[in-house]
């Protein structure tokens, strides 16, 4: 589902049990991705310009989903850095 406001577009979808919201600017570039499963929240901010066609896909989400339940912060960070998403996004898991 795509919602549009005066400042951005928001696409809502579900991938592998995570509810995803992707925020786009007026030019269609990704501004942020927020994913949650009700327990943990993943926030990904692009490191550069990412178009709608190149937004985070299933493989990237799968990898981050594996990291979200790791309790040890250092091990969680290592897991995130090994994920393909870390090449294009600054990722936070809370």
FENWOUR-V146673 format. One record per pair of residues at least 6 apart in sequence whose C-alpha atoms are under 8 Angstrom apart, sorted by the first residue. I is the first residue (numbers start at 0). J is the second residue. D is the distance in Angstrom with one decimal. If there is no record, write none. Layout:
<<I J D> <I J D>>
This chain:
<<0 10 5.6> <0 11 5.3> <0 12 6.8> <1 8 6.8> <1 9 5.6> <1 10 4.4> <1 11 6.5> <2 8 5.6> <2 9 5.1> <2 10 6.4> <3 9 6.3> <6 24 6.9> <6 25 6.9> <7 22 6.6> <7 23 5.5> <7 24 4.8> <7 25 5.8> <8 22 5.8> <8 23 5.0> <8 24 6.5> <8 25 7.3> <8 27 7.9> <9 20 6.4> <9 21 5.6> <9 22 4.6> <9 23 6.2> <10 19 7.9> <10 20 5.6> <10 21 5.2> <10 22 6.6> <11 18 7.3> <11 19 5.6> <11 20 4.6> <11 21 6.6> <12 18 6.1> <12 19 5.3> <12 20 6.7> <13 19 5.7> <14 57 6.7> <14 60 7.4> <15 57 7.8> <15 60 7.9> <15 61 7.2> <16 36 6.6> <17 34 5.9> <17 35 5.3> <17 36 4.9> <18 34 5.4> <18 35 5.4> <18 36 6.3> <19 32 7.0> <19 33 5.7> <19 34 4.3> <19 35 6.7> <20 32 5.7> <20 33 5.2> <20 34 6.3> <21 29 6.9> <21 30 7.6> <21 31 5.9> <21 32 4.5> <21 33 6.5> <22 29 5.9> <22 30 5.4> <22 31 5.3> <22 32 6.3> <23 29 4.5> <23 30 5.3> <23 31 7.3> <23 51 7.7> <24 30 6.3> <27 50 6.2> <27 51 5.9> <28 48 6.4> <28 49 5.5> <28 50 4.5> <28 51 5.8> <29 45 7.0> <29 48 7.2> <29 49 5.5> <29 50 6.1> <29 51 6.3> <29 54 6.9> <30 44 6.5> <30 45 6.6> <31 42 7.2> <31 43 5.8> <31 44 4.8> <31 45 6.6> <32 41 7.9> <32 42 5.7> <32 43 5.0> <32 44 6.6> <33 40 7.0> <33 41 5.7> <33 42 4.6> <33 43 6.5> <34 40 5.7> <34 41 5.0> <34 42 6.5> <35 41 6.3> <39 67 6.5> <39 68 7.7> <39 92 6.9> <39 93 5.7> <40 67 7.9> <40 92 5.7> <40 93 5.3> <41 63 7.9> <41 67 7.5> <41 90 7.0> <41 91 5.7> <41 92 4.5> <41 93 6.5> <42 90 5.8> <42 91 5.1> <42 92 6.4> <43 88 5.6> <43 89 5.5> <43 90 4.4> <43 91 6.4> <44 88 5.2> <44 89 5.1> <44 90 6.5> <45 87 5.8> <45 88 4.2> <45 89 6.2> <46 87 5.5> <46 88 5.1> <46 89 6.3> <47 87 7.0> <47 88 8.0> <55 84 7.1> <58 83 8.0> <59 82 6.6> <59 83 5.7> <59 84 5.3> <60 84 7.9> <62 79 7.8> <62 82 5.6> <62 83 7.7> <63 78 7.9> <63 79 6.3> <63 82 6.6> <63 84 7.9> <66 75 5.6> <66 78 5.6> <66 79 6.2> <67 75 7.1> <67 92 6.3> <67 93 8.0> <69 75 5.4> <79 85 6.6> <79 90 7.4> <84 90 7.9>>
